[in-house]
Amino acid sequence: ATNVENAIMQALTQVLANQQNVQPAPPLHEANRQGSYAWIASQLARNKARTYGGEVDPVALSEWFRDMEKNFSLFDAREEDKVRLASHFLVKEADRWWTLTGPTATQDPNFDWNRFKSLVETRFYPKELKQQRLKEFMEFKQGKLSIQAYTDKFNELAHYASKFVKDEEDRVYFYKNKLNPKVESMVRRSSTTFVEVYDDAIWAESSLKAIEEDSKTHSS
C-alpha cells in the first residue's frame, strides 16, 4: 500500500510541477482580434471594399454608404470605429478633402457615422445639385424612348427623387404616369408591382408596333 501511495504522490507532484511550468497564452495581437478596428480594416482591405473618389454622382455615393454599412454589420463594427474605417476607403478628391476636413470634424466627441455621411453628402452632393436632379426627374417623360431605354432612365433619375419615390407604390405611380399615353392606357389596372407594370408596358409597346406595321401593310 505504501508503494501505491508513494506512486500517487509522485504523480500528483509531477502534475503540479507541470502546471506551474505552463506559460499563459500570449494576448492576441490587435490585428488578429475579431471585431477589433485593425481586424475589420484588414478584412475590408482583403475583400477589396468599394471606394469613393468624390464623384458628383448621388447613386455612386449612396451605394458606397450602403456597402460600408453592410460591411459594418457583417463584421460587427463598433460605432466609434465606423468613421475611421470608412475614411480608409475614400480615394482621389474625396481622400484629399477628408485629409483637410477630417482632423477638425473628428475633434467633436459627438461626430459619428451619420454626421460623417451628412458631411460627405454636403460636400459632394450639394443642395443645388439635388434640386437640379429632382427637377430633371419630375419633368422626365417617356416621349419617343423605347420602354427599355425609358425604364433605364427612369431608374437612374428615381435615385435623385427619394423624397418622393419612397417605396414600391410610389415607384409604380411615377413610372406609369411618365409613360407614353398610348402605352399607359394599355397597362392593366390590376398591375400593382413595378415588375407587373414593366411587363405590361413591354407588351403594350410590342402590340402598338404590330398594329402600326399591320396598318402600313394594309395601306400599301
Rosetta constraint file for C-alpha pairs under 8 A:
AtomPair CA 1 CA 5 HARMONIC 6.20 0.50
AtomPair CA 2 CA 6 HARMONIC 6.10 0.50
AtomPair CA 3 CA 7 HARMONIC 6.18 0.50
AtomPair CA 4 CA 8 HARMONIC 6.23 0.50
AtomPair CA 5 CA 9 HARMONIC 6.16 0.50
AtomPair CA 6 CA 10 HARMONIC 6.13 0.50
AtomPair CA 7 CA 11 HARMONIC 6.19 0.50
AtomPair CA 8 CA 12 HARMONIC 6.19 0.50
AtomPair CA 9 CA 13 HARMONIC 6.03 0.50
AtomPair CA 10 CA 14 HARMONIC 6.17 0.50
AtomPair CA 11 CA 15 HARMONIC 6.26 0.50
AtomPair CA 12 CA 16 HARMONIC 6.23 0.50
AtomPair CA 13 CA 17 HARMONIC 6.18 0.50
AtomPair CA 14 CA 18 HARMONIC 6.13 0.50
AtomPair CA 15 CA 19 HARMONIC 6.22 0.50
AtomPair CA 16 CA 20 HARMONIC 6.28 0.50
AtomPair CA 17 CA 21 HARMONIC 6.39 0.50
AtomPair CA 18 CA 22 HARMONIC 6.43 0.50
AtomPair CA 28 CA 32 HARMONIC 6.15 0.50
AtomPair CA 28 CA 33 HARMONIC 6.06 0.50
AtomPair CA 29 CA 33 HARMONIC 6.51 0.50
AtomPair CA 30 CA 36 HARMONIC 6.67 0.50
AtomPair CA 30 CA 38 HARMONIC 6.31 0.50
AtomPair CA 30 CA 39 HARMONIC 7.03 0.50
AtomPair CA 31 CA 36 HARMONIC 7.11 0.50
AtomPair CA 31 CA 37 HARMONIC 7.73 0.50
AtomPair CA 31 CA 38 HARMONIC 4.68 0.50
AtomPair CA 31 CA 39 HARMONIC 4.53 0.50
AtomPair CA 31 CA 42 HARMONIC 7.52 0.50
AtomPair CA 32 CA 38 HARMONIC 7.77 0.50
AtomPair CA 32 CA 39 HARMONIC 5.72 0.50
AtomPair CA 33 CA 39 HARMONIC 6.11 0.50
AtomPair CA 34 CA 39 HARMONIC 5.89 0.50
AtomPair CA 34 CA 40 HARMONIC 7.41 0.50
AtomPair CA 35 CA 39 HARMONIC 6.31 0.50
AtomPair CA 35 CA 40 HARMONIC 6.17 0.50
AtomPair CA 35 CA 75 HARMONIC 6.27 0.50
AtomPair CA 35 CA 76 HARMONIC 6.16 0.50
AtomPair CA 35 CA 77 HARMONIC 6.21 0.50
AtomPair CA 35 CA 78 HARMONIC 7.85 0.50
AtomPair CA 36 CA 40 HARMONIC 6.17 0.50
AtomPair CA 36 CA 77 HARMONIC 7.54 0.50
AtomPair CA 37 CA 41 HARMONIC 6.09 0.50
AtomPair CA 37 CA 77 HARMONIC 7.40 0.50
AtomPair CA 37 CA 78 HARMONIC 7.99 0.50
AtomPair CA 37 CA 81 HARMONIC 6.24 0.50
AtomPair CA 37 CA 85 HARMONIC 7.44 0.50
AtomPair CA 38 CA 42 HARMONIC 6.19 0.50
AtomPair CA 39 CA 43 HARMONIC 6.30 0.50
AtomPair CA 40 CA 44 HARMONIC 6.15 0.50
AtomPair CA 40 CA 75 HARMONIC 6.45 0.50
AtomPair CA 40 CA 77 HARMONIC 7.27 0.50
AtomPair CA 41 CA 45 HARMONIC 6.18 0.50
AtomPair CA 41 CA 85 HARMONIC 6.27 0.50
AtomPair CA 42 CA 46 HARMONIC 6.03 0.50
AtomPair CA 43 CA 47 HARMONIC 6.07 0.50
AtomPair CA 44 CA 48 HARMONIC 6.02 0.50
AtomPair CA 44 CA 49 HARMONIC 5.34 0.50
AtomPair CA 44 CA 71 HARMONIC 7.65 0.50
AtomPair CA 45 CA 49 HARMONIC 6.26 0.50
AtomPair CA 49 CA 67 HARMONIC 7.92 0.50
AtomPair CA 49 CA 68 HARMONIC 7.83 0.50
AtomPair CA 49 CA 89 HARMONIC 7.43 0.50
AtomPair CA 50 CA 64 HARMONIC 6.44 0.50
AtomPair CA 50 CA 67 HARMONIC 7.07 0.50
AtomPair CA 50 CA 68 HARMONIC 7.80 0.50
AtomPair CA 50 CA 89 HARMONIC 7.06 0.50
AtomPair CA 51 CA 64 HARMONIC 6.90 0.50
AtomPair CA 51 CA 89 HARMONIC 4.77 0.50
AtomPair CA 51 CA 90 HARMONIC 5.73 0.50
AtomPair CA 51 CA 91 HARMONIC 6.55 0.50
AtomPair CA 52 CA 60 HARMONIC 7.66 0.50
AtomPair CA 52 CA 61 HARMONIC 6.95 0.50
AtomPair CA 52 CA 64 HARMONIC 6.49 0.50
AtomPair CA 52 CA 89 HARMONIC 6.55 0.50
AtomPair CA 52 CA 90 HARMONIC 5.08 0.50
AtomPair CA 52 CA 91 HARMONIC 5.92 0.50
AtomPair CA 52 CA 94 HARMONIC 6.89 0.50
AtomPair CA 53 CA 90 HARMONIC 5.88 0.50
AtomPair CA 53 CA 91 HARMONIC 4.58 0.50
AtomPair CA 53 CA 92 HARMONIC 4.96 0.50
AtomPair CA 53 CA 93 HARMONIC 5.69 0.50
AtomPair CA 53 CA 94 HARMONIC 5.01 0.50
AtomPair CA 53 CA 95 HARMONIC 7.03 0.50
AtomPair CA 54 CA 90 HARMONIC 7.93 0.50
AtomPair CA 54 CA 91 HARMONIC 7.59 0.50
AtomPair CA 54 CA 92 HARMONIC 7.05 0.50
AtomPair CA 54 CA 93 HARMONIC 5.37 0.50
AtomPair CA 54 CA 94 HARMONIC 4.47 0.50
AtomPair CA 54 CA 124 HARMONIC 6.16 0.50
AtomPair CA 55 CA 60 HARMONIC 7.44 0.50
AtomPair CA 55 CA 61 HARMONIC 7.68 0.50
AtomPair CA 55 CA 124 HARMONIC 7.11 0.50
AtomPair CA 56 CA 124 HARMONIC 5.69 0.50
AtomPair CA 56 CA 125 HARMONIC 6.16 0.50
AtomPair CA 57 CA 61 HARMONIC 6.32 0.50
AtomPair CA 57 CA 124 HARMONIC 8.00 0.50
AtomPair CA 57 CA 125 HARMONIC 7.26 0.50
AtomPair CA 58 CA 62 HARMONIC 5.93 0.50
AtomPair CA 58 CA 125 HARMONIC 6.37 0.50
AtomPair CA 58 CA 159 HARMONIC 7.55 0.50
AtomPair CA 58 CA 160 HARMONIC 7.17 0.50
AtomPair CA 59 CA 63 HARMONIC 6.08 0.50
AtomPair CA 59 CA 159 HARMONIC 6.41 0.50
AtomPair CA 59 CA 160 HARMONIC 7.93 0.50
AtomPair CA 60 CA 64 HARMONIC 6.16 0.50
AtomPair CA 61 CA 65 HARMONIC 6.29 0.50
AtomPair CA 61 CA 121 HARMONIC 7.84 0.50
AtomPair CA 62 CA 66 HARMONIC 6.08 0.50
AtomPair CA 63 CA 67 HARMONIC 6.01 0.50
AtomPair CA 64 CA 68 HARMONIC 6.14 0.50
AtomPair CA 65 CA 69 HARMONIC 6.22 0.50
AtomPair CA 65 CA 117 HARMONIC 7.55 0.50
AtomPair CA 66 CA 70 HARMONIC 6.23 0.50
AtomPair CA 67 CA 71 HARMONIC 6.30 0.50
AtomPair CA 68 CA 72 HARMONIC 6.17 0.50
AtomPair CA 68 CA 86 HARMONIC 6.81 0.50
AtomPair CA 69 CA 73 HARMONIC 6.19 0.50
AtomPair CA 70 CA 74 HARMONIC 6.05 0.50
AtomPair CA 71 CA 75 HARMONIC 6.06 0.50
AtomPair CA 72 CA 76 HARMONIC 5.61 0.50
AtomPair CA 72 CA 77 HARMONIC 4.86 0.50
AtomPair CA 72 CA 78 HARMONIC 7.97 0.50
AtomPair CA 72 CA 82 HARMONIC 7.16 0.50
AtomPair CA 73 CA 77 HARMONIC 6.58 0.50
AtomPair CA 77 CA 81 HARMONIC 6.61 0.50
AtomPair CA 77 CA 82 HARMONIC 6.66 0.50
AtomPair CA 78 CA 82 HARMONIC 6.69 0.50
AtomPair CA 79 CA 112 HARMONIC 7.42 0.50
AtomPair CA 79 CA 113 HARMONIC 7.41 0.50
AtomPair CA 80 CA 112 HARMONIC 7.03 0.50
AtomPair CA 81 CA 85 HARMONIC 6.07 0.50
AtomPair CA 82 CA 86 HARMONIC 6.07 0.50
AtomPair CA 82 CA 112 HARMONIC 7.76 0.50
AtomPair CA 82 CA 113 HARMONIC 6.10 0.50
AtomPair CA 83 CA 87 HARMONIC 6.05 0.50
AtomPair CA 83 CA 112 HARMONIC 6.71 0.50
AtomPair CA 83 CA 113 HARMONIC 5.53 0.50
AtomPair CA 83 CA 116 HARMONIC 6.75 0.50
AtomPair CA 84 CA 88 HARMONIC 6.84 0.50
AtomPair CA 85 CA 89 HARMONIC 7.55 0.50
AtomPair CA 86 CA 90 HARMONIC 7.11 0.50
AtomPair CA 87 CA 95 HARMONIC 7.58 0.50
AtomPair CA 87 CA 98 HARMONIC 7.58 0.50
AtomPair CA 90 CA 94 HARMONIC 5.51 0.50
AtomPair CA 90 CA 95 HARMONIC 4.77 0.50
AtomPair CA 90 CA 98 HARMONIC 7.91 0.50
AtomPair CA 91 CA 95 HARMONIC 4.53 0.50
AtomPair CA 91 CA 96 HARMONIC 7.55 0.50
AtomPair CA 92 CA 96 HARMONIC 6.35 0.50
AtomPair CA 93 CA 97 HARMONIC 6.08 0.50
AtomPair CA 94 CA 98 HARMONIC 6.14 0.50
AtomPair CA 95 CA 99 HARMONIC 6.08 0.50
AtomPair CA 96 CA 100 HARMONIC 6.72 0.50
AtomPair CA 97 CA 101 HARMONIC 6.07 0.50
AtomPair CA 98 CA 102 HARMONIC 4.89 0.50
AtomPair CA 99 CA 103 HARMONIC 7.23 0.50
AtomPair CA 101 CA 105 HARMONIC 6.22 0.50
AtomPair CA 102 CA 106 HARMONIC 5.90 0.50
AtomPair CA 103 CA 107 HARMONIC 6.58 0.50
AtomPair CA 104 CA 108 HARMONIC 7.73 0.50
AtomPair CA 105 CA 111 HARMONIC 6.93 0.50
AtomPair CA 106 CA 111 HARMONIC 5.88 0.50
AtomPair CA 107 CA 111 HARMONIC 7.70 0.50
AtomPair CA 111 CA 115 HARMONIC 5.94 0.50
AtomPair CA 111 CA 116 HARMONIC 7.04 0.50
AtomPair CA 112 CA 116 HARMONIC 6.13 0.50
AtomPair CA 113 CA 117 HARMONIC 6.23 0.50
AtomPair CA 114 CA 118 HARMONIC 6.32 0.50
AtomPair CA 115 CA 119 HARMONIC 6.12 0.50
AtomPair CA 116 CA 120 HARMONIC 6.20 0.50
AtomPair CA 117 CA 121 HARMONIC 6.03 0.50
AtomPair CA 118 CA 122 HARMONIC 6.07 0.50
AtomPair CA 119 CA 123 HARMONIC 6.37 0.50
AtomPair CA 120 CA 124 HARMONIC 6.15 0.50
AtomPair CA 120 CA 125 HARMONIC 7.90 0.50
AtomPair CA 121 CA 125 HARMONIC 5.02 0.50
AtomPair CA 121 CA 126 HARMONIC 6.79 0.50
AtomPair CA 122 CA 126 HARMONIC 4.92 0.50
AtomPair CA 122 CA 127 HARMONIC 7.29 0.50
AtomPair CA 125 CA 129 HARMONIC 6.40 0.50
AtomPair CA 125 CA 130 HARMONIC 6.78 0.50
AtomPair CA 126 CA 130 HARMONIC 6.41 0.50
AtomPair CA 127 CA 131 HARMONIC 6.28 0.50
AtomPair CA 128 CA 132 HARMONIC 6.32 0.50
AtomPair CA 129 CA 133 HARMONIC 6.16 0.50
AtomPair CA 130 CA 134 HARMONIC 6.07 0.50
AtomPair CA 130 CA 160 HARMONIC 6.84 0.50
AtomPair CA 131 CA 135 HARMONIC 6.11 0.50
AtomPair CA 132 CA 136 HARMONIC 6.32 0.50
AtomPair CA 133 CA 137 HARMONIC 6.33 0.50
AtomPair CA 133 CA 157 HARMONIC 7.28 0.50
AtomPair CA 133 CA 160 HARMONIC 5.81 0.50
AtomPair CA 133 CA 161 HARMONIC 7.76 0.50
AtomPair CA 134 CA 138 HARMONIC 6.23 0.50
AtomPair CA 134 CA 157 HARMONIC 7.79 0.50
AtomPair CA 134 CA 160 HARMONIC 5.64 0.50
AtomPair CA 134 CA 161 HARMONIC 5.45 0.50
AtomPair CA 135 CA 139 HARMONIC 6.17 0.50
AtomPair CA 136 CA 140 HARMONIC 6.03 0.50
AtomPair CA 136 CA 157 HARMONIC 7.48 0.50
AtomPair CA 137 CA 154 HARMONIC 7.67 0.50
AtomPair CA 137 CA 157 HARMONIC 5.38 0.50
AtomPair CA 137 CA 158 HARMONIC 6.65 0.50
AtomPair CA 137 CA 160 HARMONIC 7.32 0.50
AtomPair CA 137 CA 161 HARMONIC 6.89 0.50
AtomPair CA 140 CA 154 HARMONIC 7.92 0.50
AtomPair CA 140 CA 178 HARMONIC 6.97 0.50
AtomPair CA 141 CA 178 HARMONIC 4.74 0.50
AtomPair CA 141 CA 179 HARMONIC 6.37 0.50
AtomPair CA 141 CA 180 HARMONIC 7.42 0.50
AtomPair CA 142 CA 146 HARMONIC 7.77 0.50
AtomPair CA 142 CA 147 HARMONIC 7.77 0.50
AtomPair CA 142 CA 150 HARMONIC 5.56 0.50
AtomPair CA 142 CA 178 HARMONIC 5.95 0.50
AtomPair CA 142 CA 179 HARMONIC 5.12 0.50
AtomPair CA 142 CA 180 HARMONIC 5.61 0.50
AtomPair CA 143 CA 179 HARMONIC 7.54 0.50
AtomPair CA 143 CA 180 HARMONIC 5.89 0.50
AtomPair CA 144 CA 180 HARMONIC 7.84 0.50
AtomPair CA 145 CA 149 HARMONIC 5.90 0.50
AtomPair CA 145 CA 150 HARMONIC 5.59 0.50
AtomPair CA 146 CA 150 HARMONIC 5.91 0.50
AtomPair CA 146 CA 205 HARMONIC 7.97 0.50
AtomPair CA 147 CA 151 HARMONIC 5.92 0.50
AtomPair CA 147 CA 201 HARMONIC 6.80 0.50
AtomPair CA 147 CA 202 HARMONIC 6.28 0.50
AtomPair CA 147 CA 205 HARMONIC 7.14 0.50
AtomPair CA 148 CA 152 HARMONIC 6.18 0.50
AtomPair CA 149 CA 153 HARMONIC 6.22 0.50
AtomPair CA 150 CA 154 HARMONIC 5.94 0.50
AtomPair CA 151 CA 155 HARMONIC 6.09 0.50
AtomPair CA 151 CA 198 HARMONIC 7.99 0.50
AtomPair CA 152 CA 156 HARMONIC 6.29 0.50
AtomPair CA 153 CA 157 HARMONIC 6.18 0.50
AtomPair CA 154 CA 158 HARMONIC 5.91 0.50
AtomPair CA 154 CA 175 HARMONIC 7.28 0.50
AtomPair CA 155 CA 159 HARMONIC 6.84 0.50
AtomPair CA 156 CA 160 HARMONIC 7.80 0.50
AtomPair CA 157 CA 161 HARMONIC 6.99 0.50
AtomPair CA 158 CA 162 HARMONIC 6.65 0.50
AtomPair CA 158 CA 165 HARMONIC 6.71 0.50
AtomPair CA 161 CA 165 HARMONIC 5.86 0.50
AtomPair CA 162 CA 166 HARMONIC 5.62 0.50
AtomPair CA 164 CA 170 HARMONIC 7.10 0.50
AtomPair CA 165 CA 170 HARMONIC 5.04 0.50
AtomPair CA 165 CA 171 HARMONIC 5.53 0.50
AtomPair CA 165 CA 174 HARMONIC 7.94 0.50
AtomPair CA 166 CA 170 HARMONIC 6.19 0.50
AtomPair CA 166 CA 171 HARMONIC 7.51 0.50
AtomPair CA 167 CA 171 HARMONIC 6.27 0.50
AtomPair CA 168 CA 172 HARMONIC 6.17 0.50
AtomPair CA 168 CA 193 HARMONIC 6.87 0.50
AtomPair CA 168 CA 194 HARMONIC 6.83 0.50
AtomPair CA 169 CA 173 HARMONIC 6.21 0.50
AtomPair CA 169 CA 192 HARMONIC 7.51 0.50
AtomPair CA 169 CA 193 HARMONIC 7.40 0.50
AtomPair CA 170 CA 174 HARMONIC 6.29 0.50
AtomPair CA 171 CA 175 HARMONIC 6.01 0.50
AtomPair CA 171 CA 194 HARMONIC 7.00 0.50
AtomPair CA 172 CA 176 HARMONIC 6.05 0.50
AtomPair CA 172 CA 192 HARMONIC 7.06 0.50
AtomPair CA 172 CA 193 HARMONIC 6.57 0.50
AtomPair CA 172 CA 194 HARMONIC 5.31 0.50
AtomPair CA 172 CA 197 HARMONIC 7.22 0.50
AtomPair CA 173 CA 177 HARMONIC 6.23 0.50
AtomPair CA 174 CA 178 HARMONIC 6.12 0.50
AtomPair CA 175 CA 179 HARMONIC 6.53 0.50
AtomPair CA 176 CA 184 HARMONIC 6.06 0.50
AtomPair CA 176 CA 197 HARMONIC 7.44 0.50
AtomPair CA 177 CA 184 HARMONIC 7.25 0.50
AtomPair CA 179 CA 183 HARMONIC 6.42 0.50
AtomPair CA 179 CA 184 HARMONIC 5.58 0.50
AtomPair CA 180 CA 184 HARMONIC 6.04 0.50
AtomPair CA 181 CA 185 HARMONIC 6.06 0.50
AtomPair CA 182 CA 186 HARMONIC 6.83 0.50
AtomPair CA 183 CA 187 HARMONIC 6.78 0.50
AtomPair CA 183 CA 201 HARMONIC 6.14 0.50
AtomPair CA 183 CA 204 HARMONIC 5.59 0.50
AtomPair CA 183 CA 205 HARMONIC 6.42 0.50
AtomPair CA 184 CA 201 HARMONIC 7.22 0.50
AtomPair CA 186 CA 200 HARMONIC 7.39 0.50
AtomPair CA 186 CA 201 HARMONIC 7.51 0.50
AtomPair CA 186 CA 204 HARMONIC 5.93 0.50
AtomPair CA 187 CA 191 HARMONIC 7.37 0.50
AtomPair CA 187 CA 197 HARMONIC 6.47 0.50
AtomPair CA 187 CA 200 HARMONIC 5.29 0.50
AtomPair CA 187 CA 201 HARMONIC 6.22 0.50
AtomPair CA 187 CA 204 HARMONIC 7.21 0.50
AtomPair CA 188 CA 197 HARMONIC 7.63 0.50
AtomPair CA 188 CA 200 HARMONIC 6.99 0.50
AtomPair CA 191 CA 196 HARMONIC 5.37 0.50
AtomPair CA 191 CA 197 HARMONIC 5.65 0.50
AtomPair CA 192 CA 196 HARMONIC 6.65 0.50
AtomPair CA 192 CA 197 HARMONIC 6.85 0.50
AtomPair CA 193 CA 197 HARMONIC 6.31 0.50
AtomPair CA 194 CA 198 HARMONIC 6.03 0.50
AtomPair CA 195 CA 199 HARMONIC 6.10 0.50
AtomPair CA 196 CA 200 HARMONIC 6.21 0.50
AtomPair CA 197 CA 201 HARMONIC 6.13 0.50
AtomPair CA 198 CA 202 HARMONIC 6.25 0.50
AtomPair CA 199 CA 203 HARMONIC 6.22 0.50
AtomPair CA 200 CA 204 HARMONIC 6.00 0.50
AtomPair CA 201 CA 205 HARMONIC 6.05 0.50
AtomPair CA 202 CA 206 HARMONIC 6.27 0.50
AtomPair CA 203 CA 207 HARMONIC 6.12 0.50
AtomPair CA 204 CA 208 HARMONIC 6.06 0.50
AtomPair CA 205 CA 209 HARMONIC 6.25 0.50
AtomPair CA 206 CA 210 HARMONIC 6.25 0.50
AtomPair CA 207 CA 211 HARMONIC 6.19 0.50
AtomPair CA 208 CA 212 HARMONIC 6.10 0.50
AtomPair CA 209 CA 213 HARMONIC 6.11 0.50
AtomPair CA 210 CA 214 HARMONIC 6.04 0.50
AtomPair CA 211 CA 215 HARMONIC 6.07 0.50
AtomPair CA 212 CA 216 HARMONIC 6.29 0.50
AtomPair CA 213 CA 217 HARMONIC 6.23 0.50
AtomPair CA 214 CA 218 HARMONIC 6.33 0.50
AtomPair CA 215 CA 219 HARMONIC 6.11 0.50
AtomPair CA 216 CA 220 HARMONIC 6.21 0.50
